[in-house]
């Protein structure tokens, strides 16, 4: 995801970033450690497929159910807590 800022004026006093963009690639790498060769990253579309049945976005698991989806959600939650710290 690209973020754009348009500035109008002669002097720019300050530019602040409120929130870091979500690092989908780092999450995919983390999931790859738990589910080797079963993770596909679609960075341009903003999601990760795990085992061709579990869809993960920056919001967490959005498609899929069962024990594998629960494990993916736990990895996601751990990833989020580590990146926020």
Backbone bond lengths (Angstrom), bond angles and torsions (degrees), N, CA, C in turn:
res aa  C-N    CA-C-N  psi(-1)  N-CA   C-N-CA  omega(-1)  CA-C   N-CA-C  phi
1 X - - - 1.440 - - 1.521 108.54 -
2 X 1.298 116.52 129.94 1.457 121.05 177.69 1.519 109.14 -102.72
3 X 1.313 115.14 138.57 1.455 120.83 177.38 1.517 108.05 -111.10
4 X 1.321 116.05 136.01 1.460 120.42 -178.56 1.515 109.83 -122.53
5 X 1.309 114.40 145.92 1.458 121.26 176.60 1.517 107.35 -130.10
6 X 1.321 116.79 128.07 1.452 121.60 176.14 1.523 107.86 -106.82
7 X 1.319 115.30 126.92 1.459 120.71 -177.67 1.521 109.41 -113.13
8 X 1.319 116.04 137.73 1.447 121.44 -179.12 1.526 107.85 -127.00
9 X 1.306 116.99 118.78 1.458 120.39 179.43 1.514 111.08 139.87
10 X 1.330 115.45 171.89 1.460 120.93 -178.27 1.518 113.34 -86.72
11 X 1.328 116.98 -29.20 1.467 120.77 -175.49 1.526 109.22 -125.50
12 X 1.320 115.73 127.87 1.461 120.99 173.73 1.522 106.41 -106.87
13 X 1.321 116.67 112.66 1.462 120.90 -175.35 1.524 111.79 -81.74
14 X 1.328 117.19 -37.68 1.451 119.02 -173.32 1.523 110.82 -159.11
15 X 1.330 115.48 141.78 1.463 121.39 172.09 1.522 106.57 -129.03
16 X 1.318 116.35 124.58 1.459 121.50 -178.63 1.519 110.38 -119.20
17 X 1.302 116.04 141.95 1.460 121.55 172.81 1.519 107.55 -103.56
18 X 1.314 116.42 118.13 1.456 120.94 -176.60 1.524 110.93 -79.09
19 X 1.313 116.15 -38.85 1.460 120.38 -174.51 1.518 109.83 -140.83
20 X 1.341 116.01 137.22 1.462 119.66 176.72 1.525 108.67 -74.77
21 X 1.329 117.87 142.76 1.461 119.39 175.77 1.526 110.20 -63.74
22 X 1.308 116.10 147.86 1.463 121.28 -178.99 1.526 109.68 -68.67
23 X 1.327 116.96 132.21 1.466 122.77 -177.76 1.529 109.97 -92.42
24 X 1.330 115.33 84.01 1.462 121.44 -178.06 1.525 111.52 -64.68
25 X 1.324 116.68 -35.14 1.467 121.01 -179.56 1.535 110.88 -63.59
26 X 1.330 117.23 -42.50 1.470 120.86 179.33 1.529 110.75 -65.18
27 X 1.332 117.00 -38.45 1.465 120.14 176.81 1.523 110.29 -65.08
28 X 1.327 117.51 -41.05 1.466 120.95 178.14 1.526 110.68 -61.80
29 X 1.332 116.89 -40.06 1.464 120.18 178.10 1.526 110.69 -64.56
30 X 1.319 117.12 -39.35 1.467 120.94 178.17 1.526 110.38 -65.16
31 X 1.331 116.66 -43.84 1.464 120.20 178.88 1.525 111.28 -65.11
32 X 1.327 116.57 -33.77 1.470 121.59 179.57 1.532 110.74 -62.12
33 X 1.332 117.55 -31.62 1.470 120.60 178.11 1.528 111.23 -67.48
34 X 1.328 116.45 -33.89 1.464 121.21 -178.32 1.527 111.04 -87.34
35 X 1.328 116.72 -36.09 1.467 122.76 -178.87 1.531 109.26 -123.29
36 X 1.348 117.77 74.28 1.474 120.03 -176.23 1.529 112.18 -59.10
37 X 1.309 115.91 137.66 1.476 125.90 178.12 1.529 113.89 60.75
38 X 1.328 118.23 11.86 1.469 120.45 -178.99 1.525 112.33 -116.56
39 X 1.332 117.29 13.64 1.465 121.26 -175.99 1.525 109.38 -116.32
40 X 1.331 115.96 127.69 1.467 121.51 176.48 1.523 108.40 -121.90
41 X 1.327 115.79 124.12 1.459 121.90 -179.06 1.523 109.78 -97.04
42 X 1.320 116.85 126.38 1.464 123.46 173.71 1.528 106.46 -116.37
43 X 1.334 114.86 75.10 1.468 121.04 -173.64 1.526 111.94 -61.70
44 X 1.339 117.07 -38.68 1.467 120.70 -179.43 1.526 112.13 -65.31
45 X 1.330 117.38 -28.11 1.466 121.27 179.81 1.528 111.92 -96.70
46 X 1.335 116.79 -11.51 1.456 120.64 174.76 1.515 115.78 83.61
47 X 1.347 117.17 29.55 1.460 118.00 176.85 1.523 111.84 -149.87
48 X 1.338 114.19 168.41 1.462 123.25 178.26 1.521 107.28 -125.47
49 X 1.340 116.79 135.80 1.463 121.89 172.33 1.520 107.91 -101.67
50 X 1.311 116.93 130.17 1.459 121.94 175.35 1.523 107.42 -116.85
51 X 1.327 116.85 126.78 1.466 123.85 179.68 1.536 112.22 57.70
52 X 1.309 117.90 25.24 1.469 123.88 -179.65 1.528 113.77 57.12
53 X 1.344 117.43 20.18 1.464 118.41 178.96 1.524 114.49 -145.65
54 X 1.336 117.28 -8.15 1.458 120.41 -179.06 1.527 108.12 -118.45
55 X 1.329 115.55 119.25 1.465 121.03 -178.31 1.525 109.19 -102.40
56 X 1.340 115.54 128.25 1.460 121.96 -178.03 1.526 108.62 -122.27
57 X 1.326 116.24 131.28 1.464 121.92 174.73 1.528 107.85 -121.84
58 X 1.324 116.75 -171.18 1.461 119.68 177.99 1.525 111.68 -67.64
59 X 1.329 117.61 -10.54 1.469 122.35 177.23 1.524 112.39 -91.31
60 X 1.334 118.18 -10.77 1.466 122.00 -177.27 1.516 110.39 116.51
61 X 1.334 116.46 -157.67 1.465 121.50 179.06 1.524 107.87 -74.11
62 X 1.335 116.51 120.96 1.466 120.68 -179.38 1.524 112.28 -111.62
63 X 1.337 116.99 -14.41 1.465 121.63 175.37 1.507 108.43 -142.77
64 X 1.321 115.81 142.73 1.455 120.84 178.05 1.517 111.11 108.46
65 X 1.338 115.04 154.63 1.462 120.26 179.41 1.521 108.88 -150.23
66 X 1.317 114.84 172.49 1.454 120.47 179.36 1.514 112.28 101.35
67 X 1.331 116.02 -176.82 1.470 121.07 -176.46 1.533 113.64 -60.29
68 X 1.319 117.65 -38.37 1.470 120.25 -179.82 1.528 110.30 -66.03
69 X 1.331 117.25 -42.12 1.467 120.90 178.59 1.528 110.56 -65.03
70 X 1.328 116.90 -36.64 1.464 120.39 176.93 1.523 110.37 -65.03
71 X 1.327 117.03 -40.07 1.468 121.05 178.59 1.529 110.22 -65.49
72 X 1.328 116.98 -41.90 1.468 121.23 177.60 1.528 109.54 -61.16
73 X 1.335 117.33 -43.19 1.463 121.22 179.28 1.528 110.83 -62.54
74 X 1.332 117.69 -38.76 1.474 120.81 178.18 1.527 110.83 -64.83
75 X 1.334 116.74 -42.06 1.468 120.55 177.38 1.526 109.41 -62.71
76 X 1.335 116.75 -42.50 1.468 121.90 178.09 1.533 110.65 -59.85
77 X 1.335 116.92 -48.17 1.466 120.69 -178.24 1.523 111.69 -63.48
78 X 1.330 116.82 -39.35 1.463 120.39 177.41 1.527 110.07 -64.93
79 X 1.335 116.56 -42.05 1.463 121.88 178.56 1.528 110.27 -60.09
80 X 1.327 116.68 -45.45 1.465 121.70 -179.67 1.526 110.42 -62.84
81 X 1.322 117.43 -45.63 1.466 119.65 -178.19 1.527 111.31 -64.80
82 X 1.328 117.46 -34.73 1.465 120.50 178.73 1.525 111.97 -72.57
83 X 1.323 117.73 -36.11 1.463 119.83 -178.93 1.527 111.44 -76.72
84 X 1.327 118.05 -27.64 1.470 121.18 178.64 1.526 111.19 -77.31
85 X 1.331 116.84 -25.25 1.479 120.52 -176.45 1.514 112.19 -74.32
